[in-house]
Amino acid sequence: MRGLIRNGYWTKLMSFGLILAIVPVLVVGILSYEKASSTVKDKVINGNQLSLELIHSKVEKELKWIDQFADKLLNSNAVQKTLPFPLGDRYEDAQRLNDIEQQMNYFRSFEIDIKEIILVNLQQKWLVGSGSSLGTFLRYEPAELSSAYPNLQQFIASGKSSYWETQNDRSVLLYRRVPAFDPNPSGAVIVRIASPDISEFRGASEQFGEVLILDKDSRIVASSAEDSSDSFDEALIDRLSRNQLELHGDKGIIERDLDRQRVGITYTKSSFNDWTYVSLVSIYDLNADSRSIGWFTAVTCIGIILLFCCFSLLGSRRMYAPINRLYRQMAGGQQAGEAHNELETISRGVQSMFSMQQRMTNQLKPYFMAELCEGRLKPSEIGRKMKDWYSFAAAWREQYVLIVRIDTLMSTHYQSEDLDLLLFAISNMTLDLFPEGSRLDPVVMERTVVLVLSVEGAGGDSFNRIAYEKAKALAREVMRYLKLEVSIGISAPYSELERTADAYREAAAALHYRIREEAERILFYDELNEHASRLPVYPIALEAELLNAIKAGSGETGQKLGEFLDELFRLEAHHQVYSIFLARLLANLLRSYQEAGAQMQYDKSGSSLFQQLFELNAKQDIRMWLQASIIDPLLEHINRQRERAGAKLSGEVLKLVHEHLLEDISLDFCAERLNYHPVYISRAFRQETGMNFSDYVARQRLELAKAWLRETDMTVAEIAEKLKYANARNFIRYFKKMEGDTPGSYRNRRKANK
């Protein structure tokens, strides 16, 4: 268990299970609590709204009745008949006052608590009151009336028909004029009523809070909590009365933080007298039921979460057990607690297995392709491997074999040991150039790259054109990246993969004919004539000329070799015939090596000269190889032998010249004494000394004549005779030509210098 707890994946698995259990439970619990709270809150607020509307309706009904009473009083016959007259002590005046008092008392008899009714004659300066502290009848002074009712003059000046005023003792005054809208009214009535009693509207439940009535100046007219011990703080009521809560609109519901408590405020404004009816309820008290629901929800959620924790613990252990066993196998027996990412370890192990399988598959594919091309697979084995590795080939109608061969590495910066690497590079190029679904994997065989491609097009000329374009594109890529020229052989299309071996031989056969194609490097098997009309004749005469030129050390060997190869490949024949003729030529050249006593230098790779020759693919390459590897070394050997023989012969000729300088010595004389042909002696002598034989003899005799002129008293004629000149004149002419002076002058100048 301790190991499981330390284990990363088991912890994640259990945590995920817990999250799946806890999150939904918490979300449901929270949403349930919020929904219940919202429902209770809406219920209370809606109850407050209804209660407030009821209070508004009842209070305003009473106020409208009072307003109507004041209007009826002012428009009654008793008042209308009395207002135009100044009242005094006359009987008629007393009768009028009595009628007015009876009318006032009649209205005060109703349930509405009317404390005072005063009729004021503004023109005659008298007033009549019922319950007034000023008396029943009184002639007044304006100052006295203004002192008792400060806002009366303001009401008269406002032009309004009626006006409601709240007194400091929370009683309410109603001012009403007559005529109603006359700027100079003749009279007015003042009605004082007690503050509306709205405590009866709080209901049986305390959850509906406190109800206030505010006048248009935001002064409190009435409150439902005047006699209640749980009234809101006076400071809060004061803020409300001073209109600091910004109650906008005719009605609404708002929440405010007032003096460290959250208060819900429901209000409605009267269009009759601009009073505002307000209901205040504490949000904390409002959420009492919600808190009970919340505690119940929390306890229930905790119980469900604990239950899910038990299930998650047991379930995750059972689910983790097979993963733990697989992890230990992948980690080589390592305990699960020793690592924290088992899935990554398992993933690496699985990836390693797949990678190993893929590498093994990639290694086996070349062997499969090689055996397929060599025809060593059974049809059932071919079908099974194709289904496993190349299932896309089942949609092919036909396919063909393409073989790529590097023409030569001569005149390039590559060495022969680079061939395998170059073929591997070409194989990779085919993977990039041809889409995977149109080819099988390439394989390197016998110094070539072999590729099986699907046939695109309807066959015939369309096949040849498309196959040629693909081969041309491959040749361009090889030239672009490797700077090598390649030859490509293409088989005839075939439908059954069992015939791949035959197609491979066809493509290889087409590639062999590159030996006589100078320009074309892409060869189709179908376009070749395998059976020539007649067997070409081996060019014996041209071979003899080539061998003679080599023995003679002539510089015409390149020309003779080209003429021989042109004649050899002039007529069409089977490629094996060309191989036989080339092998015959190579054998005769090697015989010339033996006859000349030359030592043949073999290739470091250990391959024979015949193998090297048969690996060449073009006539030009064969010519270059024969010239560079066979003929030129043989010519060099022959010329070295001749140089050594010429040096020896020239030494013997020089010895004869010096011994017989005063005799009639000639090339014929030397040839007879040395048993060589005069022409050979002349060529060898000139090659060693840099001058021909006669010039050398004349120069030696001139040097001897100069010595005699300096050292003896022999005459010019005697010297000429001894040196075998025909006469002295010829000697003098030659001497002057060579020395720029006559013999006599030469002798005199030498004597004078002494």
Summary of the structure (lengths in Angstrom):
residues: 754
radius of gyration: 68.3
end to end distance: 129.0
largest distance: 214.2
contacts: 2193
relative contact order: 0.05
helix: 60%
strand: 13%
